[in-house]
Amino acid sequence: MTSDKDFAFDGHSPRLTSALYKQFCKNITKGLVSAMLAFSAIVLPAEASAEQVALRDFFERRQFINMKLSPDARHIAFSYEQGNEVRLAVMTAADRKIVNHFSFGDAMHVQEFIWATDQRLVMAVGKVTGYLDSDGRPTNLYASDINGDNRREIFEMASSRYALLHRLPKDPAHILIAKYHWADNGKGKVHRLNIENGRLDYTADEPSGDIRGLGADTEGRVRIAVETLEGKSEDDERTFLHVRGVGENKWTKLDLAAKRKRVAFQPVGFSADGQRAYFLSNFDQEKQDKLGLFEYDFQSKKVDLVHREADVDLAGPLLGANGEVLGVFHLGGRGEQLLMDDRVKHGQFINMLVQAFKGQHVSVTSYSDDGNQAIVRVRSDRNPGEFYLFDLNTRKAIFLEASLPKIKAKQMLDTEPVVIAANDGMRLHALMTRPASKSKQLPLIINVHGGPFGVTDFWGFHPESQFFASRGYAVLQVNYRGSGNRGSDFERAGYRQWGTRMQQDLVDATEWAIKEGIADPKRICIYGGSYGGYAALWGVIKDPDLYRCAVGIVGVYDLVQFRKGDGSDFNRLGGDYFERFMKARVGEDPEALRAASPVHHVDKIKAELFIIHGEKDVRVPVEHAYRLRDALKKVNKNFEWMIKPEGHGFYDVNNRVDMYTQVLAFFEKHIGKAQ
């Protein structure tokens, strides 16, 4: 359940394309489709080569991260990277003239933003010290007029968290938030937040109990809530759903006869008339759960399953201009959008976008208040992101900007979703990116994502994979057990499996690539950051003859140190919660943790090594790299070494260019490249 963790704005927008709807809406004119096709980055031939693209171009700062249209459609706000910051700017929609910029200082990132009114923005801002440190908490709220006047902090996340429940357009001085205060054991309480002076007014508009998630309907009425009762361990938690009808004060706890202990409930919205509430859940599945979309009908009092995918979670709702739920999307394979009703205006619009931008991810980032204009983001494995302004009445589509303008889709390579069987029968989802030649017996890089728990490598543009593939390498990204998007049971299957079952999944994926004829068994390297750095080092310890080389970036190399939280900002989770979190996922036996720590087994390593770390890393302190270095020196093991004045992953473009230049040279030296 994630609704109590994030700045959950009213932008649960559609994000992925769909192959489901073959029938194009008849009342959408061909003229609009033609216009959209003319502007879209249609999938291009796989034979195009990315060889000529400069290394720096893959890793440049994103000029446009997100764009949102003001309620009156007169302005566009957009976030962008500048140095080690993420800033916000406002431009006019008509001629794209810059009105103002908002910067919050060194390493401060505008992580999310909304238009509270036509003239005032609310921004969620947090400090991010490394490229892999993406959450940026604590995240405080700031508000400002678009000309910079009356700029102030309106919520400080020092001892509490928040989630936005509604923009309250009929009350322009306020937004509706849920506040989760540490002193109150993190219970959610509903407040009106004044965006002019930061004053909080408690509305007491939630049910009693340990409320961990709340949701409002399209009118801003709080009508769905998630209650979680903690036990001695995470396995003992119990979760319940509360609802109430339009105009009702009394809350009803739903008796859903859950078939599992740990139930996930994620409210996602309401129907346009407010008579149906929607939520994602796994309550009806005993094993191998996947999040499905459920509908609660306030008149019949019945709960019905609307849709569930067989092998992946549903990820979120598709919303109309007023926040009404139109459908749902998932992130499996190349992704898919599923509309419940494509006859309504914005359902037709989403359906049309899917058809016009086939083979790409399409998301509506924002609508104007009248629902007649929208900003659309288009992305794919070859396209880092493009933004378009659509007028639903005039049927005109205007290209706005590209996230990385030097990256051209025709020069990029295909990333193919694949399914791999682990040696115990578990299905593993993975992504394969290969050079344009699609030759056999290629040098292979196993690129392991960090996390590890709940994180997923989704289909899309991956600069690392594109860069290495353009230089002659096949790149395989494996969503090993413990990853997200496959249900709670799949994620929990990785708990306490550091160096064992999670690692074996990577071995099984490597052997799959060999059996498929993709990889030359004598030319394979394993590479990754954070947990991926751990897996890279443990890979050449566990299977010393499988990999010729390993690159560990900001990796965890001493699990005993990591388990204690020594020097890591992971300790910010707090005493009891930190202990429960680490006990469930990492373990508690010091001897077992020592046995799975690379720093204590370097004598088993045959492969060539490259160790990379940031000396300012607050997630995995650089001490991990120094301990590994000292252990390697004791056994006279040669290795390459790079330390930069960076955090958890290099953010400075020059440092990233230096790193990838040296890593590429390392790969070329030890496994060559495809001819």
Number of C-alpha atoms within 10 A of each C-alpha: 16 12 22 24 13 16 21 19 16 19 20 21 24 28 27 27 30 26 14 12 16 9 8 14 16 8 8 16 11 11 11 20 18 14 15 23 17 13 16 21 22 18 17 14 14 18 15 16 18 22 18 9 17 12 20 17 16 19 19 20 21 18 17 21 22 22 26 26 28 27 21 15 21 15 24 24 24 21 24 20 17 15 13 20 21 28 22 25 18 24 19 16 17 10 9 12 12 14 15 14 16 18 15 16 12 13 17 19 29 27 23 21 24 21 22 25 21 19 15 22 21 22 24 22 24 23 23 25 26 23 15 18 19 15 13 19 19 17 25 21 22 22 27 21 18 22 14 15 10 14 19 17 19 20 22 15 16 12 11 18 25 26 22 24 26 25 22 18 17 10 12 15 17 24 21 24 27 29 25 24 17 13 9 11 11 17 22 29 24 24 23 21 21 19 27 19 16 18 14 19 13 14 11 10 14 24 24 13 12 19 24 23 27 30 32 23 26 23 18 16 19 23 27 28 26 26 22 21 13 13 10 8 11 14 11 11 14 17 20 20 23 20 22 19 20 13 8 9 12 12 17 15 15 14 9 12 8 16 13 15 14 19 22 23 25 24 25 26 28 26 20 17 11 19 15 22 27 26 24 27 24 26 22 17 15 14 13 13 22 25 31 26 26 22 19 19 17 16 9 9 10 12 16 12 15 15 17 19 14 13 16 20 25 27 18 26 29 28 27 26 22 17 24 23 28 23 23 28 23 25 23 20 16 21 21 24 28 24 22 15 14 19 13 11 15 21 21 19 19 27 25 21 25 24 21 23 23 19 20 30 27 29 23 29 20 28 27 20 17 11 19 17 25 24 25 28 26 23 26 27 26 26 27 22 26 24 27 21 24 22 17 17 9 10 17 16 24 14 16 15 16 22 20 20 16 13 21 15 21 18 21 28 27 25 25 16 17 14 14 19 14 20 12 10 8 13 18 21 26 22 22 20 24 28 27 21 13 15 15 15 18 28 26 32 28 25 24 25 22 22 16 24 19 19 16 22 19 21 21 21 19 18 19 15 25 26 26 25 29 24 23 23 28 29 29 26 25 25 29 31 29 28 27 23 25 28 24 22 17 24 20 18 17 22 20 20 18 24 20 13 19 21 21 21 23 26 20 18 25 25 16 16 22 19 12 10 14 20 24 16 20 17 21 27 27 29 26 24 25 26 22 25 28 29 33 30 33 28 27 25 23 20 16 15 15 21 26 20 27 28 29 27 27 33 29 28 29 22 23 21 20 21 20 15 19 15 16 15 14 17 15 12 11 10 10 8 12 16 17 14 15 18 17 15 20 18 20 16 12 13 10 14 20 17 16 23 25 27 24 16 18 22 15 15 21 17 22 19 24 20 21 24 30 24 18 18 24 18 25 28 25 22 18 19 27 15 15 22 19 12 18 20 13 11 11 11 16 13 15 14 14 14 16 17 12 19 24 27 25 26 24 20 16 12 14 19 18 14 17 17 13 15 18 15 12 19 25 16 10 17 21 18 19 20 9
